[in-house]
Amino acid sequence: MFKLRIVWEYIRTLVLKNRFNSREALLKWQEKKIKRHLQWVLPRSAYYRKRFETLGIGRWRELPVSEKRDMMAEFSDFNTAQITRDEALSTALEAEQSRDFSPELRGVTVGLSSGTSGHRGLFLVSARDRAIHAGSMLASVLPGPIWNRNRVAFFLRANSNLYSSSASSRLQFQFFDLMIPVKDHAKRLSDLNPTIVFAPPSVLIELAKLQQAGAVMIHPKRIYSVAEVLDPLDQANLERVFKQTIHQVYQCTEGFLGITCQEGTLHLNETSVAFQMEWIDEASGKFHPILTDFRRRTQPMIRYLMNDILTLRRDPCPCGSPELAIEMIEGRADDVLEFPALSSESMVSVLPDFVRRCFLYVDSGVEEYRVYQPRPGHLEIYLQCKSAGRSVTEQEIQAEIVKLAHKFQFKIPTIEFQSEFVLPKMTKLRRVEKARP
Ligand SMILES: [Zn+2]
């Protein structure tokens, strides 16, 4: 039953990919699916039933947004599987301790996410939800038809039963635990010689170095960057070493939200999720996504506000997909930096993207960097660059930040350069980060 569902989802995804010849047609189809989904959800989720009390299903777009903290506070009413917060939490914590990574509660997998902003999240996924995810994922990531032989290398925190569920004889999956240093995986990875690699950018960077040093020999047809924000500088480096486009999967505990097309453009996964925008700055196309997932049933996401920052791509993608194209995904809203304003007492907020661009514009060889803001108006910059030109590079970066200060009208920050750069092993790689309160 489970495998059948995966195959069905695989076919559905491929069919839908070519079904809509206009954005209007896609949105019209979405609207119908969302209404049908709500008819299923409302009798089963007290949380949404209450929220829709004075609002007809047809006006779902006006529903006030929900956030992770709402989902956690009203966990038991929120989900449609009658699972209480206490039983989910104790199941998840027990599993964490015994390193059982797919604990189930009455057939529903319970997951715990640390969350980048420190809010702990509890996630529920049924077998049906999982099959939908696996099937649509396979249809999206496999470079050719499903019967082609593929060897897939996944770098994951743990062997998640999401992916092992889709293994078959032609499709081979191997898992590489992120808890183990990348170099210790070198031999097994080279032996597998994967056709597809899924890994966070920090691991891909490590792999690129090993590949250049001859310690790893792989020739993947596709490389997917997952789980962390892919920095443009890293992307360029990785593409140079592996001589191919670095693809991206936009996926998180909230669902499978987007993937790059053959052109390398990230498209939102609008055949499963409807996206609306909470604009941060409409002129530059930056927004927080409000998602309505019309496939996922156990923990329904209806007008769910995420704190990721997406930048809309203005010009149409040459691939012709009617799904929204995204220029880039930025770190969570927590990493917006703050600087004292030039001519008032207030603070100026600067998106991480602008800070990252300072490094993009520096000619001389920046190899690695990390910007940390311990307090407003102060920056610590860890920099690794070609040793010869270090002082020049520092000056160039300083100059870029001064330009940024002029542009945004904030006081020029004090900058402390540091040469020791340690790639975070366990935490997510963030290039631009602010001290947590
Ligand atoms: Zn495209």
Boltz pocket constraint, residues with backbone or C-beta under 6 A from the ligand:
constraints:
  - pocket:
      binder: B
      contacts: [[A, 261], [A, 262], [A, 263], [A, 264], [A, 265], [A, 267], [A, 317], [A, 318], [A, 319], [A, 320], [A, 321]]
      max_distance: 6.0
